[in-house]
Amino acid sequence: MIALEKILKGFETAESRWARFGPYYAMFPLDFAFDVVKKYSKEGDYIIDPFAGRCSSIFAGGVLGRNSLGIEINPVGWLYGSVKLKPADKENVIDRLLELYSKRNYYGQAMQRMPEFYRICFCDEVLKFLLSARKNLDWKNNDADATLMSILLLYLHGKIGSGLSNQMRMTKSMGMNYSVEWWKKNGMTTPPELDPCKFIIDKINWRYDKGKPKVTESAVVFGDSANELINISERAIKNDIKFSLLFTSPPYCSVTNYHADQWLRLWLLGGSENPQSFNDKHKGRFVNKVEYYQLLDNVFGLCSTVMKPKSTIYVRTDKREFTLNSTLEILKKHFPFHKLKMIEKPLSEETKTQTQLYGDKALKPGEVDIILTR
């Protein structure tokens, strides 16, 4: 097995190059994910993460020889996770890129009708290409299309020179009006001119330079954990499978809207060209405390049916009173015979919390690791 140090430092191996794939708000620090998997499970074990995000826990499990299963409701996180677990062959990805690029001029008229935000954010060549990708990539069903789309999502926006866009943040999609006003105020109304085909091919070549990662049988399901866990539980019982480690970080109550934060990437996946509030259950900001409690109660209750009697439950959560107390109460309810351990401020003073890593300076309380063992 590949040395853990090579995965966590540098980009010397395929595993290290794909491990950090996909910027995502509130993602697990990579070394934390690998450390937990290594400490609380062994090779051949089954690991589950019902709130997988960009799937750092699942990738860590797969690389370290565990059979890992994640669930993610946000298509951006799901694409990042599923692709880095099993990227398509490089040649097929580049073939699809060239095919889409050849069709870009069909979208010239559609480009002209786009809101001002898009015309300032992307140059004409990039915007026509993105419209072609948006229309033609079957990212839900085709491995090559999924891999290419995930790479486009990764580089869709960021600092000038590092992505396809005008100056923007990489992790979160800023609002349309805010962005337009900021660009105008700073004299940046002309997006950078670049060849999207050459730009993305260079990124593909770098990502695949060390090959594809070697991952034990692992997967991430696209869907709502509250629903998907019912099917997973039935299949696990049928195949006599029990999980040794539940390793996750649920959404924090009233902190952020994970779908609204990714509205521009969701547009590329076929969503609305105007940012919208996501009012679907389990897709919003979790301001309703009753619904938030019910979600955690339902998900952890279903997880308890697939865990081994002697298992580890490792949950990183928000230190604020309601989220922490609710999580503790629910975990004790569903794992009553496990021994409880809590680690406050699991990240050092020098290391920012998951949310602070991406500029959310208002979140002062920090985080807590809840560890239940038996």
Residue pairs with C-beta under 8 A, 6 or more apart in sequence:
1 64
1 65
2 13
2 15
2 63
2 214
4 34
4 38
4 64
6 12
6 13
6 15
6 16
7 13
7 15
7 16
7 19
7 30
7 34
7 63
8 16
8 30
8 31
8 34
9 16
10 16
11 17
11 210
12 210
13 210
14 210
14 211
14 212
14 213
14 214
15 63
15 213
15 214
16 210
17 206
17 207
17 209
17 210
17 213
18 59
18 84
18 87
18 207
18 212
18 213
19 30
19 56
19 59
19 60
19 63
19 84
19 213
20 30
21 54
21 80
21 83
21 84
21 150
21 154
21 207
22 54
22 76
22 77
22 79
22 80
22 81
22 84
22 150
22 153
22 154
23 154
23 170
23 171
24 53
24 54
24 76
24 77
24 80
24 171
25 171
25 172
25 256
25 258
25 261
25 262
25 355
25 358
26 53
26 249
26 252
26 256
26 258
26 354
26 355
26 357
26 358
27 53
27 54
27 56
27 354
27 357
28 53
28 56
28 57
28 249
28 316
28 354
29 347
29 351
29 354
29 357
30 56
30 60
32 346
33 56
33 57
33 59
33 60
33 247
34 60
34 63
34 64
36 57
36 60
36 245
36 247
36 314
37 47
37 57
37 60
37 61
37 64
37 66
37 245
37 247
38 64
40 245
40 247
40 312
40 314
40 371
40 373
41 47
41 61
41 64
41 66
41 244
41 245
41 312
42 66
42 244
43 64
43 65
43 66
44 65
44 66
44 67
45 66
45 67
45 243
45 244
45 245
46 66
46 67
46 68
46 69
46 241
46 242
46 243
46 244
46 245
47 57
47 58
47 61
47 66
47 67
47 68
47 69
47 243
47 244
47 245
47 246
47 247
48 68
48 69
48 70
48 232
48 243
48 245
48 246
48 247
48 248
48 303
48 306
49 55
49 57
49 58
49 68
49 69
49 70
49 71
49 246
49 247
49 248
50 70
50 71
50 225
50 229
50 246
50 248
50 250
50 299
50 302
50 303
51 71
51 72
51 225
51 248
51 249
51 250
51 251
51 299
52 58
52 70
52 71
52 72
52 77
52 78
52 81
52 220
52 248
53 72
53 74
53 77
53 81
53 249
54 77
54 80
54 81
55 70
55 72
55 77
55 80
55 81
55 82
55 84
55 85
55 220
57 68
57 70
57 247
57 248
58 68
58 69
58 70
58 81
58 85
58 218
58 219
58 220
59 68
59 81
59 84
59 85
59 213
59 215
59 218
60 68
61 67
61 68
61 216
61 218
61 245
61 247
62 68
62 85
62 213
62 215
62 216
62 217
62 218
63 213
63 214
63 215
63 216
64 216
65 216
66 216
66 218
66 245
67 216
67 217
67 218
68 216
68 218
68 219
69 218
69 219
69 220
69 221
69 232
69 243
70 81
70 219
70 220
70 221
71 220
71 221
71 223
71 224
71 225
71 228
71 229
71 232
72 78
72 81
72 220
72 221
72 222
73 222
73 223
73 224
73 225
73 282
73 283
74 258
74 259
74 262
74 283
75 222
75 266
75 269
76 153
76 262
76 265
76 266
76 269
77 258
78 220
78 222
79 139
79 146
79 149
79 150
79 153
79 269
80 150
80 153
80 154
81 220
82 146
82 219
82 220
82 222
83 146
83 147
83 150
84 213
85 213
85 215
85 218
85 219
85 220
86 143
86 212
86 215
87 93
87 147
87 207
87 208
87 212
87 213
88 143
88 144
88 146
88 147
88 148
89 144
90 204
90 205
90 208
92 143
92 144
93 144
93 147
93 148
93 151
93 204
94 201
94 204
95 144
96 137
96 144
96 145
96 148
97 148
97 197
97 200
97 201
97 204
98 197
99 136
100 129
100 132
100 133
100 136
100 137
100 148
101 129
101 132
101 196
101 197
103 132
103 136
104 125
104 128
104 129
104 131
104 132
105 128
106 132
107 128
107 131
107 132
107 135
108 128
110 131
111 118
111 119
111 124
111 127
111 128
111 131
114 127
114 273
115 176
115 273
115 274
116 180
117 176
117 179
117 180
118 127
118 273
119 127
119 191
120 166
120 179
120 180
120 183
120 188
120 189
120 190
120 191
121 157
121 165
121 166
121 168
121 179
121 191
122 130
122 164
122 165
122 166
122 191
123 191
123 192
123 193
123 194
125 193
125 194
125 195
125 196
126 164
126 165
126 191
126 194
126 196
129 196
129 197
130 152
130 156
130 164
130 196
130 268
133 148
133 149
133 152
133 268
134 267
134 268
134 269
134 270
137 145
137 148
137 149
138 145
139 145
139 146
139 149
139 150
139 269
140 146
140 222
148 200
149 268
149 269
151 200
151 203
151 204
151 207
152 164
152 200
152 268
153 265
153 268
153 269
154 203
155 162
155 163
155 164
155 199
155 200
155 203
156 163
156 164
156 165
156 264
156 265
156 268
157 163
157 164
157 165
157 168
157 169
157 170
157 173
157 264
158 165
158 168
158 169
158 170
159 167
159 168
159 170
160 166
160 167
160 192
161 192
162 170
163 170
164 194
164 196
164 199
165 191
166 183
166 188
166 191
166 192
167 183
167 186
167 188
168 174
168 179
169 358
169 359
171 261
171 358
171 359
172 261
172 262
172 358
172 359
173 261
173 262
173 263
173 264
173 265
173 275
174 182
175 275
176 274
176 275
182 188
183 189
221 228
221 232
224 281
224 282
225 282
225 299
225 302
226 282
226 295
226 298
226 299
226 302
229 299
229 302
229 303
229 306
230 302
232 306
233 302
233 305
233 306
235 241
236 242
236 243
236 306
237 306
241 306
242 306
242 307
242 308
242 311
243 303
243 306
243 307
243 308
243 311
244 307
244 308
244 311
244 312
245 311
245 312
245 314
246 303
246 307
246 311
246 312
246 313
246 314
246 315
247 312
247 314
248 314
248 315
248 316
249 315
249 316
249 317
249 354
250 295
250 296
250 299
250 315
250 317
250 327
251 258
251 286
252 286
252 317
252 318
252 320
252 323
252 355
253 286
253 287
253 289
253 292
253 318
253 320
253 322
253 323
253 326
254 285
254 286
254 287
255 285
255 286
255 318
255 355
255 360
255 363
256 285
256 355
256 360
257 277
257 278
257 283
257 284
257 285
258 283
259 266
259 278
259 283
259 284
260 275
260 276
260 277
260 278
260 285
263 271
263 272
263 275
263 276
267 273
277 284
278 284
281 291
282 295
286 292
286 295
289 322
289 326
292 323
292 326
293 326
293 330
296 326
296 327
296 330
297 330
297 333
300 330
300 331
300 334
301 330
301 333
301 334
303 334
304 334
304 335
307 313
307 335
309 337
309 374
310 374
311 338
311 374
312 371
312 372
312 373
312 374
313 331
313 335
313 338
313 370
313 371
313 372
313 373
314 369
314 370
314 371
314 372
315 327
315 331
315 369
315 370
315 371
316 346
316 354
316 367
316 368
316 369
316 370
317 323
317 324
317 327
317 367
317 368
317 370
318 324
318 365
318 367
318 368
319 344
319 345
319 365
319 366
319 367
319 368
320 365
324 368
327 370
328 370
331 370
331 372
332 340
335 372
335 374
337 374
338 372
338 373
338 374
339 372
339 373
339 374
340 370
340 371
340 372
341 370
341 371
341 372
341 373
342 368
342 369
342 370
342 371
343 368
343 369
343 371
344 366
344 368
345 366
345 367
345 368
346 367
346 368
346 369
347 353
347 366
347 367
353 363
353 366
353 367
354 367
355 363
356 363
